[in-house]
């Protein structure tokens, strides 16, 4: 499972393919987050929990999640 921001989606896709893992589960959140408040980041994390759980527990690894 990989959690990334939108700025890194293409790089993550290329890396997963290069490693032979094209269906590696990825959850994508908004970019940038460096200058965001702790509350904003906490909300992003809470909003992604189910996607992360699904990616970790599905038979196929969850594929791409956005």
PDB file of N, CA, C, O and CB in Angstrom:
ATOM      1  N   UNK A   1       0.845  -1.164   0.000  1.00  0.00           N
ATOM      2  CA  UNK A   1       0.000   0.000   0.000  1.00  0.00           C
ATOM      3  C   UNK A   1       0.892   1.228   0.000  1.00  0.00           C
ATOM      4  O   UNK A   1       1.839   1.335   0.779  1.00  0.00           O
ATOM      5  CB  UNK A   1      -0.963  -0.003   1.210  1.00  0.00           C
ATOM      6  N   UNK A   2       0.566   2.151  -0.893  1.00  0.00           N
ATOM      7  CA  UNK A   2       1.288   3.412  -0.963  1.00  0.00           C
ATOM      8  C   UNK A   2       0.289   4.543  -0.870  1.00  0.00           C
ATOM      9  O   UNK A   2      -0.750   4.514  -1.528  1.00  0.00           O
ATOM     10  CB  UNK A   2       2.124   3.516  -2.263  1.00  0.00           C
ATOM     11  N   UNK A   3       0.596   5.541  -0.053  1.00  0.00           N
ATOM     12  CA  UNK A   3      -0.221   6.749   0.044  1.00  0.00           C
ATOM     13  C   UNK A   3       0.634   7.887  -0.481  1.00  0.00           C
ATOM     14  O   UNK A   3       1.727   8.147   0.022  1.00  0.00           O
ATOM     15  CB  UNK A   3      -0.713   7.021   1.528  1.00  0.00           C
ATOM     16  N   UNK A   4       0.115   8.570  -1.514  1.00  0.00           N
ATOM     17  CA  UNK A   4       0.868   9.645  -2.159  1.00  0.00           C
ATOM     18  C   UNK A   4      -0.049  10.825  -2.417  1.00  0.00           C
ATOM     19  O   UNK A   4      -1.269  10.726  -2.284  1.00  0.00           O
ATOM     20  CB  UNK A   4       1.508   9.159  -3.478  1.00  0.00           C
ATOM     21  N   UNK A   5       0.563  11.953  -2.789  1.00  0.00           N
ATOM     22  CA  UNK A   5      -0.230  13.094  -3.218  1.00  0.00           C
ATOM     23  C   UNK A   5      -0.315  13.084  -4.744  1.00  0.00           C
ATOM     24  O   UNK A   5       0.422  12.368  -5.422  1.00  0.00           O
ATOM     25  CB  UNK A   5       0.383  14.433  -2.697  1.00  0.00           C
ATOM     26  N   UNK A   6      -1.225  13.889  -5.258  1.00  0.00           N
ATOM     27  CA  UNK A   6      -1.486  13.912  -6.701  1.00  0.00           C
ATOM     28  C   UNK A   6      -0.234  14.199  -7.530  1.00  0.00           C
ATOM     29  O   UNK A   6      -0.140  13.762  -8.676  1.00  0.00           O
ATOM     30  CB  UNK A   6      -2.541  14.948  -7.012  1.00  0.00           C
ATOM     31  N   UNK A   7       0.711  14.919  -6.967  1.00  0.00           N
ATOM     32  CA  UNK A   7       1.928  15.257  -7.715  1.00  0.00           C
ATOM     33  C   UNK A   7       2.792  14.039  -8.032  1.00  0.00           C
ATOM     34  O   UNK A   7       3.664  14.105  -8.898  1.00  0.00           O
ATOM     35  CB  UNK A   7       2.745  16.259  -6.935  1.00  0.00           C
ATOM     36  N   UNK A   8       2.556  12.937  -7.339  1.00  0.00           N
ATOM     37  CA  UNK A   8       3.412  11.768  -7.495  1.00  0.00           C
ATOM     38  C   UNK A   8       2.712  10.578  -8.147  1.00  0.00           C
ATOM     39  O   UNK A   8       3.254   9.473  -8.139  1.00  0.00           O
ATOM     40  CB  UNK A   8       3.941  11.359  -6.162  1.00  0.00           C
ATOM     41  N   UNK A   9       1.528  10.776  -8.706  1.00  0.00           N
ATOM     42  CA  UNK A   9       0.785   9.643  -9.259  1.00  0.00           C
ATOM     43  C   UNK A   9       1.505   8.989 -10.435  1.00  0.00           C
ATOM     44  O   UNK A   9       1.595   7.763 -10.499  1.00  0.00           O
ATOM     45  CB  UNK A   9      -0.592  10.094  -9.694  1.00  0.00           C
ATOM     46  N   UNK A  10       2.007   9.777 -11.346  1.00  0.00           N
ATOM     47  CA  UNK A  10       2.688   9.212 -12.518  1.00  0.00           C
ATOM     48  C   UNK A  10       3.967   8.481 -12.105  1.00  0.00           C
ATOM     49  O   UNK A  10       4.247   7.388 -12.596  1.00  0.00           O
ATOM     50  CB  UNK A  10       3.019  10.324 -13.538  1.00  0.00           C
ATOM     51  N   UNK A  11       4.730   9.080 -11.212  1.00  0.00           N
ATOM     52  CA  UNK A  11       5.964   8.441 -10.747  1.00  0.00           C
ATOM     53  C   UNK A  11       5.663   7.119 -10.048  1.00  0.00           C
ATOM     54  O   UNK A  11       6.380   6.138 -10.243  1.00  0.00           O
ATOM     55  CB  UNK A  11       6.729   9.378  -9.799  1.00  0.00           C
ATOM     56  N   UNK A  12       4.618   7.088  -9.242  1.00  0.00           N
ATOM     57  CA  UNK A  12       4.252   5.852  -8.538  1.00  0.00           C
ATOM     58  C   UNK A  12       3.802   4.779  -9.520  1.00  0.00           C
ATOM     59  O   UNK A  12       4.135   3.604  -9.365  1.00  0.00           O
ATOM     60  CB  UNK A  12       3.140   6.124  -7.511  1.00  0.00           C
ATOM     61  N   UNK A  13       3.045   5.188 -10.529  1.00  0.00           N
ATOM     62  CA  UNK A  13       2.584   4.239 -11.542  1.00  0.00           C
ATOM     63  C   UNK A  13       3.764   3.637 -12.307  1.00  0.00           C
ATOM     64  O   UNK A  13       3.827   2.424 -12.509  1.00  0.00           O
ATOM     65  CB  UNK A  13       1.616   4.928 -12.520  1.00  0.00           C
ATOM     66  N   UNK A  14       4.685   4.480 -12.725  1.00  0.00           N
ATOM     67  CA  UNK A  14       5.858   4.000 -13.462  1.00  0.00           C
ATOM     68  C   UNK A  14       6.724   3.084 -12.599  1.00  0.00           C
ATOM     69  O   UNK A  14       7.223   2.065 -13.077  1.00  0.00           O
ATOM     70  CB  UNK A  14       6.691   5.185 -13.962  1.00  0.00           C
ATOM     71  N   UNK A  15       6.900   3.445 -11.339  1.00  0.00           N
ATOM     72  CA  UNK A  15       7.714   2.631 -10.431  1.00  0.00           C
ATOM     73  C   UNK A  15       7.077   1.264 -10.204  1.00  0.00           C
ATOM     74  O   UNK A  15       7.762   0.241 -10.223  1.00  0.00           O
ATOM     75  CB  UNK A  15       7.906   3.352  -9.088  1.00  0.00           C
ATOM     76  N   UNK A  16       5.762   1.253  -9.990  1.00  0.00           N
ATOM     77  CA  UNK A  16       5.060  -0.016  -9.771  1.00  0.00           C
ATOM     78  C   UNK A  16       5.196  -0.920 -10.994  1.00  0.00           C
ATOM     79  O   UNK A  16       5.440  -2.119 -10.861  1.00  0.00           O
ATOM     80  CB  UNK A  16       3.568   0.235  -9.456  1.00  0.00           C
ATOM     81  N   UNK A  17       5.038  -0.340 -12.184  1.00  0.00           N
ATOM     82  CA  UNK A  17       5.191  -1.137 -13.407  1.00  0.00           C
ATOM     83  C   UNK A  17       6.610  -1.665 -13.550  1.00  0.00           C
ATOM     84  O   UNK A  17       6.812  -2.823 -13.917  1.00  0.00           O
ATOM     85  CB  UNK A  17       4.821  -0.306 -14.635  1.00  0.00           C
ATOM     86  N   UNK A  18       7.594  -0.820 -13.262  1.00  0.00           N
ATOM     87  CA  UNK A  18       8.994  -1.232 -13.371  1.00  0.00           C
ATOM     88  C   UNK A  18       9.314  -2.376 -12.416  1.00  0.00           C
ATOM     89  O   UNK A  18      10.174  -3.210 -12.702  1.00  0.00           O
ATOM     90  CB  UNK A  18       9.919  -0.048 -13.093  1.00  0.00           C
ATOM     91  N   UNK A  19       8.625  -2.412 -11.290  1.00  0.00           N
ATOM     92  CA  UNK A  19       8.838  -3.476 -10.310  1.00  0.00           C
ATOM     93  C   UNK A  19       7.964  -4.695 -10.573  1.00  0.00           C
ATOM     94  O   UNK A  19       7.997  -5.664  -9.815  1.00  0.00           O
ATOM     95  CB  UNK A  19       8.571  -2.955  -8.919  1.00  0.00           C
ATOM     96  N   UNK A  20       7.180  -4.644 -11.653  1.00  0.00           N
ATOM     97  CA  UNK A  20       6.305  -5.763 -11.977  1.00  0.00           C
ATOM     98  C   UNK A  20       5.069  -5.829 -11.096  1.00  0.00           C
ATOM     99  O   UNK A  20       4.489  -6.898 -10.907  1.00  0.00           O
ATOM    100  CB  UNK A  20       7.063  -7.047 -11.866  1.00  0.00           C
ATOM    101  N   UNK A  21       4.667  -4.686 -10.557  1.00  0.00           N
ATOM    102  CA  UNK A  21       3.513  -4.616  -9.658  1.00  0.00           C
ATOM    103  C   UNK A  21       2.489  -3.590 -10.151  1.00  0.00           C
ATOM    104  O   UNK A  21       2.161  -2.653  -9.424  1.00  0.00           O
ATOM    105  CB  UNK A  21       3.969  -4.262  -8.233  1.00  0.00           C
ATOM    106  N   UNK A  22       1.984  -3.754 -11.369  1.00  0.00           N
ATOM    107  CA  UNK A  22       1.092  -2.736 -11.927  1.00  0.00           C
ATOM    108  C   UNK A  22      -0.198  -2.528 -11.139  1.00  0.00           C
ATOM    109  O   UNK A  22      -0.822  -1.474 -11.255  1.00  0.00           O
ATOM    110  CB  UNK A  22       0.747  -3.100 -13.328  1.00  0.00           C
ATOM    111  N   UNK A  23      -0.602  -3.500 -10.349  1.00  0.00           N
ATOM    112  CA  UNK A  23      -1.829  -3.370  -9.560  1.00  0.00           C
ATOM    113  C   UNK A  23      -1.552  -3.045  -8.094  1.00  0.00           C
ATOM    114  O   UNK A  23      -2.429  -3.203  -7.245  1.00  0.00           O
ATOM    115  CB  UNK A  23      -2.636  -4.647  -9.650  1.00  0.00           C
ATOM    116  N   UNK A  24      -0.342  -2.595  -7.800  1.00  0.00           N
ATOM    117  CA  UNK A  24       0.004  -2.221  -6.428  1.00  0.00           C
ATOM    118  C   UNK A  24      -0.996  -1.173  -5.937  1.00  0.00           C
ATOM    119  O   UNK A  24      -1.228  -0.179  -6.625  1.00  0.00           O
ATOM    120  CB  UNK A  24       1.472  -1.676  -6.344  1.00  0.00           C
ATOM    121  N   UNK A  25      -1.593  -1.380  -4.755  1.00  0.00           N
ATOM    122  CA  UNK A  25      -2.611  -0.445  -4.278  1.00  0.00           C
ATOM    123  C   UNK A  25      -2.029   0.917  -3.906  1.00  0.00           C
ATOM    124  O   UNK A  25      -1.017   1.012  -3.211  1.00  0.00           O
ATOM    125  CB  UNK A  25      -3.329  -1.033  -3.083  1.00  0.00           C
ATOM    126  N   UNK A  26      -2.689   1.960  -4.382  1.00  0.00           N
ATOM    127  CA  UNK A  26      -2.262   3.334  -4.141  1.00  0.00           C
ATOM    128  C   UNK A  26      -3.476   4.158  -3.739  1.00  0.00           C
ATOM    129  O   UNK A  26      -4.540   4.055  -4.350  1.00  0.00           O
ATOM    130  CB  UNK A  26      -1.568   3.940  -5.398  1.00  0.00           C
ATOM    131  N   UNK A  27      -3.309   4.970  -2.714  1.00  0.00           N
ATOM    132  CA  UNK A  27      -4.324   5.944  -2.326  1.00  0.00           C
ATOM    133  C   UNK A  27      -3.723   7.314  -2.585  1.00  0.00           C
ATOM    134  O   UNK A  27      -2.611   7.608  -2.146  1.00  0.00           O
ATOM    135  CB  UNK A  27      -4.770   5.773  -0.815  1.00  0.00           C
ATOM    136  N   UNK A  28      -4.466   8.151  -3.302  1.00  0.00           N
ATOM    137  CA  UNK A  28      -3.979   9.467  -3.689  1.00  0.00           C
ATOM    138  C   UNK A  28      -4.758  10.544  -2.936  1.00  0.00           C
ATOM    139  O   UNK A  28      -5.989  10.548  -2.924  1.00  0.00           O
ATOM    140  CB  UNK A  28      -4.102   9.669  -5.219  1.00  0.00           C
ATOM    141  N   UNK A  29      -4.016  11.453  -2.311  1.00  0.00           N
ATOM    142  CA  UNK A  29      -4.635  12.592  -1.633  1.00  0.00           C
ATOM    143  C   UNK A  29      -4.170  13.874  -2.310  1.00  0.00           C
ATOM    144  O   UNK A  29      -3.244  13.855  -3.121  1.00  0.00           O
ATOM    145  CB  UNK A  29      -4.282  12.605  -0.111  1.00  0.00           C
ATOM    146  N   UNK A  30      -4.809  14.977  -1.977  1.00  0.00           N
ATOM    147  CA  UNK A  30      -4.497  16.258  -2.608  1.00  0.00           C
ATOM    148  C   UNK A  30      -3.073  16.733  -2.357  1.00  0.00           C
ATOM    149  O   UNK A  30      -2.453  16.402  -1.346  1.00  0.00           O
ATOM    150  CB  UNK A  30      -5.453  17.298  -2.126  1.00  0.00           C
ATOM    151  N   UNK A  31      -2.580  17.508  -3.292  1.00  0.00           N
ATOM    152  CA  UNK A  31      -1.236  18.080  -3.207  1.00  0.00           C
ATOM    153  C   UNK A  31      -1.377  19.589  -3.314  1.00  0.00           C
ATOM    154  O   UNK A  31      -2.214  20.066  -4.079  1.00  0.00           O
ATOM    155  CB  UNK A  31      -0.287  17.513  -4.330  1.00  0.00           C
ATOM    156  N   UNK A  32      -0.603  20.339  -2.588  1.00  0.00           N
ATOM    157  CA  UNK A  32       0.428  19.950  -1.634  1.00  0.00           C
ATOM    158  C   UNK A  32      -0.157  19.769  -0.238  1.00  0.00           C
ATOM    159  O   UNK A  32      -1.273  20.210   0.040  1.00  0.00           O
ATOM    160  CB  UNK A  32       1.545  20.990  -1.607  1.00  0.00           C
ATOM    161  N   UNK A  33       0.598  19.123   0.631  1.00  0.00           N
ATOM    162  CA  UNK A  33       0.174  19.008   2.026  1.00  0.00           C
ATOM    163  C   UNK A  33       1.178  19.655   2.980  1.00  0.00           C
ATOM    164  O   UNK A  33       0.881  19.833   4.161  1.00  0.00           O
ATOM    165  CB  UNK A  33      -0.020  17.542   2.396  1.00  0.00           C
ATOM    166  N   UNK A  34       2.347  20.004   2.487  1.00  0.00           N
ATOM    167  CA  UNK A  34       3.403  20.539   3.354  1.00  0.00           C
ATOM    168  C   UNK A  34       2.973  21.796   4.100  1.00  0.00           C
ATOM    169  O   UNK A  34       3.366  21.996   5.249  1.00  0.00           O
ATOM    170  CB  UNK A  34       4.639  20.841   2.534  1.00  0.00           C
ATOM    171  N   UNK A  35       2.180  22.632   3.469  1.00  0.00           N
ATOM    172  CA  UNK A  35       1.785  23.888   4.099  1.00  0.00           C
ATOM    173  C   UNK A  35       0.376  23.840   4.688  1.00  0.00           C
ATOM    174  O   UNK A  35      -0.185  24.880   5.034  1.00  0.00           O
ATOM    175  CB  UNK A  35       1.873  25.009   3.098  1.00  0.00           C
ATOM    176  N   UNK A  36      -0.190  22.660   4.802  1.00  0.00           N
ATOM    177  CA  UNK A  36      -1.552  22.508   5.320  1.00  0.00           C
ATOM    178  C   UNK A  36      -1.537  22.326   6.832  1.00  0.00           C
ATOM    179  O   UNK A  36      -0.539  21.908   7.419  1.00  0.00           O
ATOM    180  CB  UNK A  36      -2.255  21.315   4.650  1.00  0.00           C
ATOM    181  N   UNK A  37      -2.664  22.650   7.441  1.00  0.00           N
ATOM    182  CA  UNK A  37      -2.794  22.516   8.892  1.00  0.00           C
ATOM    183  C   UNK A  37      -2.876  21.045   9.295  1.00  0.00           C
ATOM    184  O   UNK A  37      -3.187  20.175   8.481  1.00  0.00           O
ATOM    185  CB  UNK A  37      -4.036  23.272   9.394  1.00  0.00           C
ATOM    186  N   UNK A  38      -2.591  20.796  10.553  1.00  0.00           N
ATOM    187  CA  UNK A  38      -2.713  19.431  11.086  1.00  0.00           C
ATOM    188  C   UNK A  38      -4.138  18.929  10.938  1.00  0.00           C
ATOM    189  O   UNK A  38      -4.359  17.748  10.668  1.00  0.00           O
ATOM    190  CB  UNK A  38      -2.285  19.381  12.567  1.00  0.00           C
ATOM    191  N   UNK A  39      -5.100  19.815  11.111  1.00  0.00           N
ATOM    192  CA  UNK A  39      -6.511  19.437  10.977  1.00  0.00           C
ATOM    193  C   UNK A  39      -6.818  18.976   9.552  1.00  0.00           C
ATOM    194  O   UNK A  39      -7.509  17.976   9.359  1.00  0.00           O
ATOM    195  CB  UNK A  39      -7.424  20.619  11.360  1.00  0.00           C
ATOM    196  N   UNK A  40      -6.312  19.693   8.565  1.00  0.00           N
ATOM    197  CA  UNK A  40      -6.523  19.320   7.164  1.00  0.00           C
ATOM    198  C   UNK A  40      -5.921  17.942   6.881  1.00  0.00           C
ATOM    199  O   UNK A  40      -6.562  17.091   6.263  1.00  0.00           O
ATOM    200  CB  UNK A  40      -5.905  20.379   6.221  1.00  0.00           C
ATOM    201  N   UNK A  41      -4.701  17.735   7.332  1.00  0.00           N
ATOM    202  CA  UNK A  41      -4.028  16.452   7.097  1.00  0.00           C
ATOM    203  C   UNK A  41      -4.762  15.327   7.811  1.00  0.00           C
ATOM    204  O   UNK A  41      -4.904  14.233   7.263  1.00  0.00           O
ATOM    205  CB  UNK A  41      -2.560  16.511   7.568  1.00  0.00           C
ATOM    206  N   UNK A  42      -5.225  15.583   9.019  1.00  0.00           N
ATOM    207  CA  UNK A  42      -5.995  14.585   9.767  1.00  0.00           C
ATOM    208  C   UNK A  42      -7.277  14.230   9.010  1.00  0.00           C
ATOM    209  O   UNK A  42      -7.650  13.060   8.934  1.00  0.00           O
ATOM    210  CB  UNK A  42      -6.333  15.108  11.187  1.00  0.00           C
ATOM    211  N   UNK A  43      -7.953  15.241   8.450  1.00  0.00           N
ATOM    212  CA  UNK A  43      -9.169  14.990   7.667  1.00  0.00           C
ATOM    213  C   UNK A  43      -8.865  14.166   6.421  1.00  0.00           C
ATOM    214  O   UNK A  43      -9.634  13.272   6.066  1.00  0.00           O
ATOM    215  CB  UNK A  43      -9.830  16.314   7.268  1.00  0.00           C
ATOM    216  N   UNK A  44      -7.757  14.460   5.759  1.00  0.00           N
ATOM    217  CA  UNK A  44      -7.347  13.684   4.583  1.00  0.00           C
ATOM    218  C   UNK A  44      -7.089  12.230   4.973  1.00  0.00           C
ATOM    219  O   UNK A  44      -7.492  11.305   4.266  1.00  0.00           O
ATOM    220  CB  UNK A  44      -6.080  14.299   3.935  1.00  0.00           C
ATOM    221  N   UNK A  45      -6.419  12.044   6.099  1.00  0.00           N
ATOM    222  CA  UNK A  45      -6.119  10.688   6.571  1.00  0.00           C
ATOM    223  C   UNK A  45      -7.405   9.939   6.908  1.00  0.00           C
ATOM    224  O   UNK A  45      -7.580   8.787   6.512  1.00  0.00           O
ATOM    225  CB  UNK A  45      -5.195  10.735   7.805  1.00  0.00           C
ATOM    226  N   UNK A  46      -8.295  10.591   7.631  1.00  0.00           N
ATOM    227  CA  UNK A  46      -9.561   9.943   7.992  1.00  0.00           C
ATOM    228  C   UNK A  46     -10.372   9.587   6.750  1.00  0.00           C
ATOM    229  O   UNK A  46     -11.016   8.539   6.701  1.00  0.00           O
ATOM    230  CB  UNK A  46     -10.385  10.855   8.910  1.00  0.00           C
ATOM    231  N   UNK A  47     -10.336  10.453   5.760  1.00  0.00           N
ATOM    232  CA  UNK A  47     -11.068  10.195   4.531  1.00  0.00           C
ATOM    233  C   UNK A  47     -10.470   9.088   3.682  1.00  0.00           C
ATOM    234  O   UNK A  47     -11.118   8.595   2.758  1.00  0.00           O
ATOM    235  CB  UNK A  47     -11.142  11.438   3.731  1.00  0.00           C
ATOM    236  N   UNK A  48      -9.253   8.697   3.983  1.00  0.00           N
ATOM    237  CA  UNK A  48      -8.560   7.670   3.203  1.00  0.00           C
ATOM    238  C   UNK A  48      -8.502   6.314   3.889  1.00  0.00           C
ATOM    239  O   UNK A  48      -8.075   5.334   3.278  1.00  0.00           O
ATOM    240  CB  UNK A  48      -7.171   8.124   2.901  1.00  0.00           C
ATOM    241  N   UNK A  49      -8.918   6.239   5.132  1.00  0.00           N
ATOM    242  CA  UNK A  49      -8.779   5.004   5.909  1.00  0.00           C
ATOM    243  C   UNK A  49      -9.432   3.817   5.217  1.00  0.00           C
ATOM    244  O   UNK A  49      -8.810   2.761   5.096  1.00  0.00           O
ATOM    245  CB  UNK A  49      -9.383   5.184   7.290  1.00  0.00           C
ATOM    246  N   UNK A  50     -10.665   3.965   4.762  1.00  0.00           N
ATOM    247  CA  UNK A  50     -11.352   2.824   4.153  1.00  0.00           C
ATOM    248  C   UNK A  50     -10.662   2.376   2.871  1.00  0.00           C
ATOM    249  O   UNK A  50     -10.579   1.178   2.602  1.00  0.00           O
ATOM    250  CB  UNK A  50     -12.810   3.177   3.862  1.00  0.00           C
ATOM    251  N   UNK A  51     -10.166   3.321   2.078  1.00  0.00           N
ATOM    252  CA  UNK A  51      -9.438   2.957   0.860  1.00  0.00           C
ATOM    253  C   UNK A  51      -8.158   2.194   1.199  1.00  0.00           C
ATOM    254  O   UNK A  51      -7.783   1.252   0.501  1.00  0.00           O
ATOM    255  CB  UNK A  51      -9.103   4.216   0.038  1.00  0.00           C
ATOM    256  N   UNK A  52      -7.500   2.607   2.267  1.00  0.00           N
ATOM    257  CA  UNK A  52      -6.278   1.922   2.693  1.00  0.00           C
ATOM    258  C   UNK A  52      -6.601   0.510   3.164  1.00  0.00           C
ATOM    259  O   UNK A  52      -5.923  -0.446   2.788  1.00  0.00           O
ATOM    260  CB  UNK A  52      -5.572   2.712   3.814  1.00  0.00           C
ATOM    261  N   UNK A  53      -7.636   0.382   3.985  1.00  0.00           N
ATOM    262  CA  UNK A  53      -8.053  -0.946   4.458  1.00  0.00           C
ATOM    263  C   UNK A  53      -8.418  -1.830   3.277  1.00  0.00           C
ATOM    264  O   UNK A  53      -8.003  -2.987   3.213  1.00  0.00           O
ATOM    265  CB  UNK A  53      -9.250  -0.834   5.434  1.00  0.00           C
ATOM    266  N   UNK A  54      -9.196  -1.289   2.337  1.00  0.00           N
ATOM    267  CA  UNK A  54      -9.588  -2.065   1.157  1.00  0.00           C
ATOM    268  C   UNK A  54      -8.365  -2.521   0.366  1.00  0.00           C
ATOM    269  O   UNK A  54      -8.302  -3.670  -0.072  1.00  0.00           O
ATOM    270  CB  UNK A  54     -10.516  -1.237   0.257  1.00  0.00           C
ATOM    271  N   UNK A  55      -7.402  -1.635   0.183  1.00  0.00           N
ATOM    272  CA  UNK A  55      -6.196  -1.980  -0.561  1.00  0.00           C
ATOM    273  C   UNK A  55      -5.357  -3.042   0.118  1.00  0.00           C
ATOM    274  O   UNK A  55      -4.720  -3.862  -0.543  1.00  0.00           O
ATOM    275  CB  UNK A  55      -5.368  -0.761  -0.774  1.00  0.00           C
ATOM    276  N   UNK A  56      -5.358  -3.023   1.442  1.00  0.00           N
ATOM    277  CA  UNK A  56      -4.569  -3.999   2.189  1.00  0.00           C
ATOM    278  C   UNK A  56      -5.254  -5.347   2.334  1.00  0.00           C
ATOM    279  O   UNK A  56      -4.589  -6.358   2.557  1.00  0.00           O
ATOM    280  CB  UNK A  56      -4.256  -3.461   3.545  1.00  0.00           C
ATOM    281  N   UNK A  57      -6.564  -5.375   2.212  1.00  0.00           N
ATOM    282  CA  UNK A  57      -7.290  -6.615   2.481  1.00  0.00           C
ATOM    283  C   UNK A  57      -7.923  -7.262   1.261  1.00  0.00           C
ATOM    284  O   UNK A  57      -8.443  -8.373   1.362  1.00  0.00           O
ATOM    285  CB  UNK A  57      -8.343  -6.355   3.478  1.00  0.00           C
ATOM    286  N   UNK A  58      -7.895  -6.600   0.113  1.00  0.00           N
ATOM    287  CA  UNK A  58      -8.507  -7.206  -1.068  1.00  0.00           C
ATOM    288  C   UNK A  58      -7.598  -8.286  -1.642  1.00  0.00           C
ATOM    289  O   UNK A  58      -6.380  -8.252  -1.466  1.00  0.00           O
ATOM    290  CB  UNK A  58      -8.805  -6.137  -2.134  1.00  0.00           C
ATOM    291  N   UNK A  59      -8.209  -9.237  -2.327  1.00  0.00           N
ATOM    292  CA  UNK A  59      -7.463 -10.368  -2.898  1.00  0.00           C
ATOM    293  C   UNK A  59      -6.462  -9.920  -3.952  1.00  0.00           C
ATOM    294  O   UNK A  59      -5.416 -10.548  -4.114  1.00  0.00           O
ATOM    295  CB  UNK A  59      -8.425 -11.378  -3.506  1.00  0.00           C
ATOM    296  N   UNK A  60      -6.765  -8.844  -4.672  1.00  0.00           N
ATOM    297  CA  UNK A  60      -5.886  -8.400  -5.751  1.00  0.00           C
ATOM    298  C   UNK A  60      -4.991  -7.251  -5.341  1.00  0.00           C
ATOM    299  O   UNK A  60      -4.232  -6.740  -6.165  1.00  0.00           O
ATOM    300  CB  UNK A  60      -6.700  -7.994  -6.943  1.00  0.00           C
ATOM    301  N   UNK A  61      -5.059  -6.835  -4.096  1.00  0.00           N
ATOM    302  CA  UNK A  61      -4.227  -5.719  -3.666  1.00  0.00           C
ATOM    303  C   UNK A  61      -4.892  -4.383  -3.848  1.00  0.00           C
ATOM    304  O   UNK A  61      -4.300  -3.360  -3.505  1.00  0.00           O
ATOM    305  CB  UNK A  61      -2.942  -5.729  -4.404  1.00  0.00           C
ATOM    306  N   UNK A  62      -6.097  -4.347  -4.372  1.00  0.00           N
ATOM    307  CA  UNK A  62      -6.853  -3.112  -4.438  1.00  0.00           C
ATOM    308  C   UNK A  62      -6.676  -2.277  -5.678  1.00  0.00           C
ATOM    309  O   UNK A  62      -7.520  -1.427  -5.959  1.00  0.00           O
ATOM    310  CB  UNK A  62      -6.517  -2.309  -3.311  1.00  0.00           C
ATOM    311  N   UNK A  63      -5.618  -2.481  -6.432  1.00  0.00           N
ATOM    312  CA  UNK A  63      -5.418  -1.676  -7.627  1.00  0.00           C
ATOM    313  C   UNK A  63      -5.219  -0.214  -7.296  1.00  0.00           C
ATOM    314  O   UNK A  63      -4.730   0.118  -6.216  1.00  0.00           O
ATOM    315  CB  UNK A  63      -6.587  -1.831  -8.561  1.00  0.00           C
ATOM    316  N   UNK A  64      -5.590   0.659  -8.206  1.00  0.00           N
ATOM    317  CA  UNK A  64      -5.419   2.103  -8.040  1.00  0.00           C
ATOM    318  C   UNK A  64      -6.636   2.699  -7.359  1.00  0.00           C
ATOM    319  O   UNK A  64      -7.766   2.478  -7.795  1.00  0.00           O
ATOM    320  CB  UNK A  64      -5.179   2.788  -9.398  1.00  0.00           C
ATOM    321  N   UNK A  65      -6.416   3.442  -6.306  1.00  0.00           N
ATOM    322  CA  UNK A  65      -7.483   4.137  -5.589  1.00  0.00           C
ATOM    323  C   UNK A  65      -7.171   5.615  -5.573  1.00  0.00           C
ATOM    324  O   UNK A  65      -6.037   6.017  -5.313  1.00  0.00           O
ATOM    325  CB  UNK A  65      -7.647   3.592  -4.144  1.00  0.00           C
ATOM    326  N   UNK A  66      -8.177   6.424  -5.851  1.00  0.00           N
ATOM    327  CA  UNK A  66      -7.927   7.854  -5.864  1.00  0.00           C
ATOM    328  C   UNK A  66      -8.769   8.612  -4.916  1.00  0.00           C
ATOM    329  O   UNK A  66      -8.655   9.834  -4.830  1.00  0.00           O
ATOM    330  CB  UNK A  66      -8.127   8.388  -7.197  1.00  0.00           C
TER     331      UNK A  66
END
